[in-house]
Amino acid sequence: MALRRDWVYENNGGTCVAIAGLDYCVVAADTRLSVGYSIYTRDHSKICKLADKCVLASSGFQGDMKALQKNLAARHLIYQHQHNKQMSCPAMARLLSNTLYYKRFFPYYTFNILGGLDDEGKGCVYTYDAVGSYERVGYSCQGTGGALIMPVLDNQLKSPSPLLLPARDAVTPLLESEAVDLIKDVFASATERDIYTGDKLEIIVINAAGIRSELMDLRKD
């Protein structure tokens, strides 16, 4: 598809998934960066560590992704100098919302998921639209493979409705290892049908012990 000459945005594809558990959070994304039928690189990380227990996963326009990550990193550095502590994941979620809303008239062309641990040590996942509206959920998916992966997550995890009273925590019942296996399965399926998702899967696991990462190979065609 030909773009208008004055069109400044470009969707570089990719898919991000996050699942929050009782004491962990798993954030994952593929590493393919492409436009149309051209693959620019097979080793582009879409996940950025913002704090000790908070990571951001983004898909969309790579230039805006980098600009947004640098902006948040700078704001977090200022916060650390002023308060002598790391920003919590709920506070970072509000900062990201404000940052996206500030640019609402010329928005960052990014689709974001923020994952980590809250002040009580519970897993938390925040999902966003392009202009900063966000919600805390038990799991989320963004990107070109989202329409393929989200129905599977809904079927397997069935997050409680926010309309139910009394309110329940938005965490999934899976164990950490089960959540990692589920993410591997949904990405393996999505890469069979989405040409913008593939090459490798980067998985970040956040728990009380810290952050660890692992890579898994996906389809490369």
Secondary structure as the mmCIF struct_conf table of DSSP 4:
data_model
#
loop_
_struct_conf.conf_type_id
_struct_conf.id
_struct_conf.beg_label_comp_id
_struct_conf.beg_label_asym_id
_struct_conf.beg_label_seq_id
_struct_conf.end_label_comp_id
_struct_conf.end_label_asym_id
_struct_conf.end_label_seq_id
HELX_LH_PP_P HELX_LH_PP_P1 ALA A 2 ARG A 4
TURN_TY1_P TURN_TY1_P1 ARG A 5 ASP A 6
STRN STRN1 THR A 15 ALA A 20
BEND BEND1 LEU A 22 ASP A 23
STRN STRN2 TYR A 24 ASP A 30
STRN STRN3 LEU A 33 VAL A 35
TURN_TY1_P TURN_TY1_P2 GLY A 36 TYR A 37
STRN STRN4 SER A 38 THR A 41
BEND BEND2 ARG A 42 ARG A 42
STRN STRN5 ILE A 47 ALA A 51
TURN_TY1_P TURN_TY1_P3 ASP A 52 LYS A 53
STRN STRN6 CYS A 54 GLY A 60
HELX_RH_AL_P HELX_RH_AL_P1 GLN A 62 HIS A 83
BEND BEND3 ASN A 84 LYS A 85
HELX_LH_PP_P HELX_LH_PP_P2 GLN A 86 SER A 88
HELX_RH_AL_P HELX_RH_AL_P2 CYS A 89 TYR A 102
TURN_TY1_P TURN_TY1_P4 LYS A 103 PHE A 105
BEND BEND4 PHE A 106 PHE A 106
STRN STRN7 THR A 110 LEU A 117
TURN_TY1_P TURN_TY1_P5 ASP A 119 GLU A 120
BEND BEND5 GLY A 121 GLY A 121
STRN STRN8 GLY A 123 TYR A 128
TURN_TY1_P TURN_TY1_P6 ALA A 130 VAL A 131
BEND BEND6 GLY A 132 GLY A 132
STRN STRN9 TYR A 134 VAL A 137
BEND BEND7 GLY A 138 GLY A 138
STRN STRN10 TYR A 139 GLY A 143
TURN_TY1_P TURN_TY1_P7 THR A 144 GLY A 145
HELX_RH_AL_P HELX_RH_AL_P3 GLY A 146 LEU A 157
HELX_LH_PP_P HELX_LH_PP_P3 SER A 159 SER A 161
TURN_TY1_P TURN_TY1_P8 PRO A 162 LEU A 163
BEND BEND8 LEU A 164 PRO A 166
BEND BEND9 PRO A 173 PRO A 173
HELX_RH_AL_P HELX_RH_AL_P4 GLU A 176 ALA A 190
TURN_TY1_P TURN_TY1_P9 THR A 191 ARG A 193
TURN_TY1_P TURN_TY1_P10 ILE A 195 TYR A 196
BEND BEND10 THR A 197 THR A 197
BEND BEND11 ASP A 199 ASP A 199
STRN STRN11 LYS A 200 ASN A 207
TURN_TY1_P TURN_TY1_P11 ALA A 208 ALA A 209
STRN STRN12 GLY A 210 ASP A 217
#
